[in-house]
């Protein structure tokens, strides 16, 4: 029976499968996937930087305010901390957490700005070391031939 199965023709793979394989293997898709993975890992670092470094320093600079416990209980009651309000089931407006999110966004934007700037500088340096491109050399030769007339 196994010899009968081995003689049966395999189903033809769908035509889109080859296109999908080519799409996935393109460098830009792989680079994007790597960027997303690194970005996810970088998020943990930025969260810690904001929560453990910047917020305490910023809180100290403005009088010891802890942003994580800046909230308004919408039921009118007073709670010492956000955790106490949440454990009581109170609806809260967490503007301190929003401030943390803004700080985190600014830090990520700043880090990405400097990373892209450094990568651009390295790319320009590599292009300068590589010398002129073939198109530039051909344009120069063309211009010289035109000048000789």
N, C-alpha and C positions, 0 to 999 in steps of 0.2 A: 504494500500500500504506500509506503514512503517513496518508492520509486515512481509511483503515479503522481504523487504530489510534486515531486521535483521537476516533472516534465510540464506542469501547468505553467502558462505564461504569467509573469508577475504583472500586476496592474500598472499601467503607465502613470508616473507621478504627474500631478497637475502642473500646468504650464507656469503658474505663478510661483511655484516652489523654487525654480531656478532664479527667477527675478528676485525673490525674497532673499535667497542665499547671497546673491551678488550685492544686494542692498546692505545686508548685515555686515558683509566683509569689507565694505568701503571704509576707509580710514575715518571719515567724519563721524560715522555712527559709533565706531569703537571709541573714538576720542570723547564723544558725548557721554557714552556709558561710563567711561573712566572719570570724567568730570562730575557726573552725578554721584558716583560712589565716593569720590574724594570730598565733594560738597557735603554729603551726608555725614561723613566723619568729621569734617571741619565744623559742622553745626554744633557738635558736642563741645569742641574746644571753645567756640565762640560763646556758647551758653555759659560755660564755666567762667570764661573771662569776664563776661558781663555780670553774672551773679556773684562770683567770688572775689573779683578784683575791682571792677569799676563801680558797681553799686555801693559797696562799703565806702570807697573813697569819695564818691559823689555825695553820698549820704552824710559823711563826715564834713565835707566842705559846705553843705547847706544846713548843718545843725543836727546831724545824727538821724536823719529821716531814713527809714527803711522803705524803699519803694514797694517791696512785695506786700507790705501790710497797709498800703494806701488804697482804701476802698470805701464805698458808701453802701451800707445795708439798705436795701430798698423797702424793707418792712418797717423801718423807723427805729428799730432796736439798735443798741450799741454793743459791739463785740470788740474784744481786745485785739484779736488777730483775725486774719482772713480765714485761717484754718478753723477757728472757733465759730465763725459765721457759717462756713460751709458745713461743719459738723452739726450745726443747729438747723441746717436746711434753709437758711435765709438766702433770698436772692440778693446778689451783690453786683455792684458796678465796680469793676476792678481796674481803675485807671492807673494804679501803680504798676500792675502787670503790663499794661499798655505802654507805659513809659519805658519799662524794661525792654519790650519788643522794639520800640523805636531806637533805643540805645544799641541793641543788638543789630538792627538793620544798618545803622550808621557804621558800626564796627566792621560788619561784613562788607559793606560798600567800600569802606576805606581800604580794607585788606585786598579786595579784588582790584581796586584801582591801582595799588602799588604793585600787585602781582602782574597785572597786564602791562603796566608801564615797564617793569623789569624785563618781561618776556619780549616786548616790542624792542627794547634797547638791545637785547641779545640777538634778536632776529636781524636788526639793522647792522649790528656788528658783524654777524656771519655773512650777510649779503655783501658788505664792504670788503671782507676778506676774500670772498669768492671772485671778485673782480667783475668786469663788465659782462653783461649778458650777451648772448649771441646776436640778439636783435639790435642791441646798441652798437656792436661792432659792425654789423652789416649796414646800419644806418650811416655810420661814419664812413665806411668804404663807399657807399652810394654818394654821399655828399662830396667826398674827395674826387670821385669820378666825374660828377657833375661840374665841379669847379675847374677840372682840367679841360672839360668841354669837348 
